[in-house]
Amino acid sequence: MALPINIEDLLNKHKVESNRIEFKKGWNPTKIYHSICAFANDFDNIGGGYILVGVEEKDGIAVRPVTGIPLDQLDKIQREMVNFNNMMDPFYSPRISVEEVDDTHILVIWVPSGINRPYAVPTDVKSKHKQYAYYIRYGTTSIEAKGERLDELREMANRVPFDDRGNPDIQATDISTTLLRDYLVTVNSRLANENLTGNLLDILEQMNLLEGPTEKRMIKNVAAMMFCDQPTKFFPVSQVEIVTFPEGRERNPNNLVEAPIIKGSVPYMIREALNYLRTNVIKEQIIKPKDDERSIRFFNYPYQALEEAVVNALYHRNYQLREPVEITIEPERITILSHAGPDRSISLKAIKEAKILRSRRYRNRRLGEFLKELDLTEGRATGIPTIQEELRKNGSGKAVIETDDDRTYFLMDIPCHPYWHQNVEKESLNDMVENNILSSRQKQIIQLIQNTPHVTQIEMARKLNVSRQTIYRDITYLASIEIIVREGSNKKGYWIIADLQ
């Protein structure tokens, strides 16, 4: 069986988290089956994992060239695994692939999360008197589940994410071999060399995209999400709708521009939505301060933040709901709305802080795996921190997250860069903050200059707990809209407040 991912990506731990990869120098069936059991139980919903036998590790890194396994031993190991698979309760059969690496051969054991979890395995698979235990992953190791962890593992028994369920309505003819081949080529899988048209079901089987008994195999929902030209046939209203209010939704709701609705596979919708934003919305501005040869460059919206927000909306949306992903563009913000809301395991405090949202229960676990292999998402719980960091580096305000008590929606407001509104009439400071012409931090800087004559940028940065570069950008902006003016030279001068009447 060929892997759905390139072997070098596994050896180098690219595109797959390190806690989903385990290296084994030799064949130790008891330890290996503890890990197979742990990956199959998938306690943290990470999507199972890979065990590479014949690869020595040092400090978590694969030692190259790899140790390898003789071919006659590989045949023996695969025969033994048939018996060991039958020892698992309930039965579980991982997928195995012999890979040629560094002029030798290794055995890759791919362990997708099981649909019949929890699984137990003998504590010693070679012992005559077998005692069974449940195993889970703890970081990069496999441990026996006991106490509360065991209770929670048992409670997860029937909680199979929607994307990983078989769908009797999806037929092989609904799967686009073009989209499938494009994906396999992109991730550099050997399956790309197969005859997809003639062996489609076999390829889907090898990619763990089928489930059910032999006589009634069903294609999983995630296959249609990824490789179907018209997934709305199975997931109605799976689309992206983009609308622009040039004057703002509240100021003039009748003045709007609707973009063509985006439909198609999930990767297609992500790419098309981002192409629209990159072409029609994202713009760069350059400010050249007086008496300073340095220029300040910034965007109204940093592309990386929008990319992460769009991917998150389509990754985490509930494909059972007939609701689109809505992107609303206004002068002061871009709002991205998806349904349903964040999992209840995420606290309201974490949502309000909008720093990092951690959840053990991922709505579309397999979809996330595919998107990560396409480099469209970074991994677990990294989306919100990435968005906030990209906004911070651009000099923008923080994104804000909103949901309701019933967690029926997830709304993210991404603010426009505060420097973007430069040609404005003189207003009061409070009005400028209210109208997003000034940020609250810039108002604080103005008050510092008013209350502390000759205050330096270093002192401002310390008092406001921000970097000096952030203060420099704010000062430059305030000077460009003539709220503050410089008295004296660059080295010995100071800032004063201009006339705000």
N, C-alpha and C positions, 0 to 999 in steps of 0.2 A: 504494500500500500504506500503510495506517495503522500508526503505531507502537504497540507495546504499552506505551508509557510516554508521559507527557505532555511536550509539547515544552518547556514552561516549566521543568520539572524538569531537562531536559538543558541548557538555556541557563543556568540558575542552579546547575548541578552539584549538584542535590539527588538523593539516593537512588542516584546513580551516581558512583563515585570519579572524581576529576579526571584520573587517568592512563588512564581509559577514554573520555575525551571530547577531541576535537581540533577546534578552530575554524579555518576557512580562509576568508579574505576573498574569494578568487576561485578559479577553476577552474585548478588546476595539476596536470594528470593524473599526471605522474611522481612528484611528492612525495606526492600523495594515494594513489597505488597502492602506494607504499612502506608507507604506514600501513595500507592495506587488507591487504596481505600480513602485516604485523606483527600486527595484531589477529587475523587468521585463524589465524596460527601460535600465538597465545596462549601464549607461552613461560612466563608466570607463572601460568597458569590463572586469569585474572581474569574470563574470560567474554566475551572480545572487546571491542568498543567501538563508538563512534559518531563519525562525522566530519560536522560541520555546515558546509556550503559556503555562503558568503554571509554569514558572521559574522566580523567583525573582533574580535581580542582585544587586551587590554592587561593585562599582568601576570597572565595566565591567566584574566581575567574577560571575558565577552562584552560588547562595546561596544553599547549600546542608544541609539537604535534601530539595528537590524541593517542592514548594507549592502544585503543582498538580491541576487537575481539576476533579470534580465529573463526573462519566461516563454519567449520564443523561444530564449534561451540554455539554459534548463533542458531543453527538448526536445533541443537539440543535444548537451548533455552526456550525457543518458541514452542517446542513440544511440551516442555514442563509447564509453560504458562497456561496451556489448555486445562491441565489438572488444577492448577492454582486458581484459575478463574472460576471453576466450579465450586471451589471452597468458599468463595465470597457469598455473603448472605445479605440481600438476594444476589443472584448471579449477576456478574458484571464482567464485560469483556473489553479491555482497553484496545486501542488500535496500535499496531506496531509497524515499524518501517525500518528496513536495513538501509543505512546510508553510508556512502563511500566518502571518507574524509581523510585527508593527509595520507593517501595511499594505503589506507586500511579501512576496516568496516566497524561501524558502531550500530547499536540498536537503540532506536528512538521509540519510547512508549508514550503515546499521546493518550491522556486521560481526560476526556471531557466530563463535565459535571453530570452525574447520573440522574435519570428521571425517576428512579425508584429509591432515592435516598431516604433514610440513612442506610449506609452499608457497614457491615462488620466483616472482619477477617480474622483468622487464627493469629494469636500472638506469636506462634511459631508454626509456619506452614509445613514444616517437615516433621513436626512432632506427631507421634501416634495418638496421644491424648490431647485433643485440641481444645483450647479455651479461646472463646471469641471476644473481641473488643472492637470498639468504634474508634476511628482515628480521624483527626482533623489537622489542618495546617496551622502552625503557629509561627508566623514570620516565614523563615526559609526551612523550617523543620516540620516533621510530622510527629504529633503527640497523641496519646490516648485521650479521648474525650471522657471527662468525668464530671459529676456534679451538675452545676448549672449549664455548663457547655453541652453536656450530654442531653439534658432536658431540652435545651434550645435546638439542638440538632434533630431530635425526634420531632419537635414541633414543626420543623421545616419540611417534613416528609413530603407533603403534597404541594409545596409552594414552588411550582415550576414556572419561571417567567414566561410571559405570553409569547415572546419571540422564539422561544425554544420548544414550543409545543407543535405537534403535528397538525396539519390542516387538511382535512379530507377533500376540500374544494380545490386545492392547488394541484394542477396536473403538470406533468413534465413539459407539455407544450407551452405552459405559461412562463417557463424559465427561458430567458434570453441567453443563448450560448455566446453571443457577442459580448454581453455584459460580464458573463462568467469568465470568459477567456481574458478580457481586459483586466479583470481583477487578478486572476492567476498570474498573468504576465507582470503586473505591477508589483506583486509581492514575490515574484521570482520563484514560483512554485513549479516543480517538475510536472504537475498535473496539466500545465498549460500545453505540454507537448502531446497530450492525449487527444483522441478523436472524441470531442465533446458531443457531437451530434449523435454518434452511434453508441456512445457509452455514458450518456448523461446520468442515468440513475446510478450507475456504478461510481461515477465521479462524485455525485452528491452523497452517496453512502460513505465514501472515503473522507469527505469533508464534514461528516457527522451532521448532515442536513436532512436525514431521514429518520423516522422513528416508527415504532409499532411492530407487530409480529411479522414474520416473513411473508405470510399470505396477505397482509394488509399494510404495506409500507406507506407512510404518509410523508409528504414534503413539509418541512418545518416553515413556520411563518417567516423566519428571518431570511430564508432563501428568496421568498417573494419580495421582501423589503429591499434586498440587495440586488437581485438579478432578474427582476420583472420590469418590463417596460411600462406596464399599467397596473401597479400595485393597488390602485384605488378599486380595482375589481374585488379585492379581498378586504381592503381597509379603506372604506369610503371616506372621502374628504381628507385624505392624506395629501396635503398640498400646502404650499406657502403663498400667502397673500400679502402683497406689499402695497401700502398706500402712503402718499405724501400729502401733508397739509402745509403748503408754503407759508401761510400766516399763522399756523397753529390750529389745533383741533378746536380749542375753546374760542379763540378769537374769530375764526371764520370757518365753521364746519362745512360750509357749502363749497369752499374752494379746496378741491382735492384732486389728486392725480393717482389713478390706479394702474399699477403695472400689470402685465399679463400674468395670470395665475400660473404658478410653477407646479407641475406634476411630474411624477416619474419615480425612479428608484431613489432611495435615501441619498446615496452619494450624488446623484444627478441634482436633486433638489438643493443640496448643500452648495454644490458648485455654482448652480445658476443663481441662487439667492446672493451668494458672495460676489459673483460677477456683476450683478446689478448694483450692489452697494459700492463696489470698487469703481465702477464706471460712472454712476450717476450721483453718488453721495459723497464719497471720501474725497477731500481736497486738502492740499498742503498750503500753508501760509508761511511767509518769511518776513520777520520784522528786523529792520536794520536800525538799531539805536543810534541816536546822535552821539558823537564823540566816542564811539566804540566800534572797532573794526569787526567785532564778532557779530554774527547774525543769529537770531533765534528762529529755529524751524520747528513747526508743529503741524499736526493734522487736526481737522475738526473732530474726526474720530479715528483712532488708531486701528488699522486693519486687523491686527492680531486679536484685539478685544472683540471686534464684531465677528470674526471667524469663530472664536471659541463660543460666543453666545449663540450663534446660529447652529453650530454643531450640537451644543448642549440641548437646544430646543428640540431638534429632530431626533437626537439620541434618546432623550428621556421622556418624550411625549407618550401618551397612552394611545396606541394604535387601534384600540377597541372603541375609542370615542370618535364621534363624527364631528370633529372640530379641527380647523386648520391651524397652522402656525401663522400668526399675524405679526407683521413687521410694520410699525407705524413710524413715519419720519416727520419730525417737527423741527422748527428752527432751533429749539433748545435741547432736543433729546431724540434718541431713537429708542422705541419701546418694542420689546420682543415678547410676545404672549404665546404660551403653549398650554396644553391641557394633557394630563391632570397636573396637580401640584406636587411639591416635594413629599417624599415618604414621611410618615408620621414618626419614624425613628429619628428624624432631624428636628431638633428643638426650635421653637419659635424664636428663641434668643439667637441661635445660630443664623436663622434666616434673616432676622433684623440686622445683625452685624454684617452679613454678606461678606464674610471672610473665607470660610471653608465649610462645605456641606458634606458631612460624612454619613453614609448609609450602608448598611449591610445588605439591604434588599434593593437590588437594581432591577428596574422595570424591564429593560431590554439588554440583558447581559451579553448575549451572543452578538447582537448588533454592535455593541461597544467594542467587542473583540475585532470585528471586521473593520470598523472605522479606525481603530488604532493601527491595524496592519496597513491601512492606506494613509497613515500619518495625518488623519483628520482629527484625532483626539489624543491627548497625552496619556490618559489613564485615569485611575481612580481618584476622585475628589480633587482634581487639579484645575478644573475649569474656572471656578470662581476666583481663586488666587491668581490665575493667569490673567484674567480679565482686569482685575484690580491693579495688578502690577503693570500691565501695558498702559492703562489709563494714567497711572502715577508717573511712569516714564515720559508720557506725552504731556504732562502738566495738566491733565484733566481732573475733574472731580471723580468721586467714587460712584460706581454703579450701585443701584438700589434694587432690592428684591422685594416683591410683594406676593402674598398669597392670602387665602381666606381661611376661616376656622376649619372648614371641611376639606381643605387642600384640593380644591377642584381646578385650580389654575396656578401657573408659575409665570410671573411677570417680571421682566428685568428692564429697568430704565438705565440707559447709558447716556450720560450727559455730553453735550457738545463742549468743546474746549472753550473755557471762559474768555479767551482772547479773541474769539471769532467775531464777536459783536463790537466793532470798533467805531463805526460811524453812527454815533448816538448823540442825542441832545443831552445837555447837562441836566441831571436829575439829582434828587437827594440820595445819600448813601443807601438808605433803606430801600428806596425804589430800585436802585441799581442792583442790589442783591436780589430783590423780589423778581426782577425781570431777567435774572441770569446774566446781567452785564458784568457784575462783580461777584466773585465768590465770597463766602463768609471769611475766608482767610485773608483775602485782599482787603476786606473791610477792617480786619484786625490790624493789618499793616498800616492802613491810613490812620487808625486810632493811635497806634504806637508813635507814628510820626507827629501826630497832634499833641500827644501827652508827654512824649520824651524827645525834646529837641536834640538834634545831632545824633539820633540813634543810628547805629551802624547796621549793615546787613548781617554781620555775624551775630550781633545782639538780637536782631529780629529772628534769625534762624533758631537761636537758643531758646528764646521766649516762646516761640510758636511750635517748637519741637519738629522742625522740618529741615531739609538740607539747604545749604547756602545757594545752590543752583536753583532751587524752587523759589527762594526769595528773589533771586536775580531776575527770573522770568516774570514774577509778579510785579516787581518794581518797573521793569521795562514796559510791561503792558500798561500799568497805571500812568507812566509817563507818556506813552503813545496816545492815550485818550485824554491827556492834559488834566489829569486829576492831581498829579504831583509834578513839581518842577525842581530842577537841581540848582542850588545856590553854591557858587564857587566851582573849583576844579573837581575833576574826578577823584583825585587822591585826598584832597583836604576839604572838599565841599560836603554838603549835606542836603537832604530832601526836605522840602516844605510843601504844604498843601496849597494847591491853586485855588482860585476863586470858584466856588461851586454854586453861585447864584444862578 
